[in-house]
Amino acid sequence: MKVYIFTHESLDNLKINIDFNYKKYKECSNGWIKGYLGYDPFVEFNKSVGEFELDPQAKEIENTKILYTAMKNISDSEATDERLWAGLSHNVCWDFMRKSLEYEMENNSRIEFSLELY
């Protein structure tokens, strides 16, 4: 399975401007990212990983095992690269991220950011 990571510039741009773009995370599609930045922020990760599908209602340890199995061929330095995890959550795992966030909000009264599913 091919995965995509953010460029350094793209990730920095999203982080610096979070006050302006955080409401975009309510959108069902990640298409806003290219429009917001004005270019495709993703580059192909240099290794293939195993196929995986995460469950937003599963325990974190279960999803961790799935990711570990799928990505066991990456190096420690690759595994600590923020661009990989941000790229996954903003691309391949976009639906998982949103559903997981929605599930957490429904089950935790301290989280006030509500998703409006379109």
For each residue, the residues with C-beta under 8 A, 3 or more apart:
1: 48 49 50 51 52 70 92
2: 44 45 48
3: 44 45 49 84 87 88 91 92
4: 42 43 44 45 87 91 92
5: 42 43 44 45 81 83 84 86 87 88
6: 10 11 14 41 42 43 83 86 87 90
7: 10 11 41 42 43 83
8: 11 12 83
9: 12 13 41
10: 6 7 13 14 37 39 41 42
11: 6 7 8 14 15 41 82 83 86
12: 8 9 15 16
13: 9 10 16 17 37 41
14: 6 10 11 17 18 21 33 37 41 86 90
15: 11 12 18
16: 12 13
17: 13 14 20 21
18: 14 15 21 22
19: 22
20: 17
21: 14 17 18 24 25 32 36
22: 18 19 25 113
23: 26
24: 21 27 32 33 36
25: 21 22 98 101 115
26: 23 115 116 118
27: 24 30 31 32 118
28: 98 117 118
29: 32 94
30: 27 33 90 91 94
31: 27 34 35
32: 21 24 27 29 35 36
33: 14 24 30 36 37 41 90
34: 31 37 38 39 40 41
35: 31 32 38
36: 21 24 32 33
37: 10 13 14 33 34 41
38: 34 35
39: 10 34
40: 34
41: 6 7 9 10 11 13 14 33 34 37
42: 4 5 6 7 10 87 91
43: 4 5 6 7
44: 2 3 4 5
45: 2 3 4 5 49 84 87
46: 78
47: 73 74 78
48: 1 2
49: 1 3 45 52 70 71 73 74
50: 1 69 70 71 72
51: 1 70
52: 1 49 66 67 69 70
53: 66
54: 58 63 66 67 93 96 100
55: 58 62 63 96
56: 96 99 100 102 103
57: 99 103
58: 54 55 62 63
59: 62 63
60: 63 64
61: 64 65
62: 55 58 59 65 66
63: 54 55 58 59 60 66 67
64: 60 61 67 68
65: 61 62 68 69
66: 52 53 54 62 63 69 70
67: 52 54 63 64 70 71
68: 64 65 71 72
69: 50 52 65 66 72
70: 1 49 50 51 52 66 67
71: 49 50 67 68 74 79
72: 50 68 69
73: 47 49
74: 47 49 71 78 79 84
75: 78 79
76: 79 80
77: 80 81
78: 46 47 74 75 81 84
79: 71 74 75 76 84
80: 76 77
81: 5 77 78 84 85
82: 11 85 86
83: 5 6 7 8 11 86 87
84: 3 5 45 74 78 79 81 87 88
85: 81 82 88 89
86: 5 6 11 14 82 83 89 90
87: 3 4 5 6 42 45 83 84 90 91
88: 3 5 84 85 91 92 93
89: 85 86 93 94 96 97
90: 6 14 30 33 86 87 93 94 97
91: 3 4 30 42 87 88 94
92: 1 3 4 88
93: 54 88 89 90 96 97
94: 29 30 89 90 91 97 98
95: 98 99
96: 54 55 56 89 93 99 100
97: 89 90 93 94 100 101
98: 25 28 94 95 101 102 115
99: 56 57 95 96 102 103
100: 54 56 96 97 103 104
101: 25 97 98 104 105 113 115
102: 56 98 99 105 106 115 117
103: 56 57 99 100 106 107
104: 100 101 107 108 111
105: 101 102 108 111 112 113 114 115
106: 102 103
107: 103 104
108: 104 105 111
109:
110:
111: 104 105 108
112: 105
113: 22 101 105
114: 105
115: 25 26 98 101 102 105
116: 26
117: 28 102
118: 26 27 28
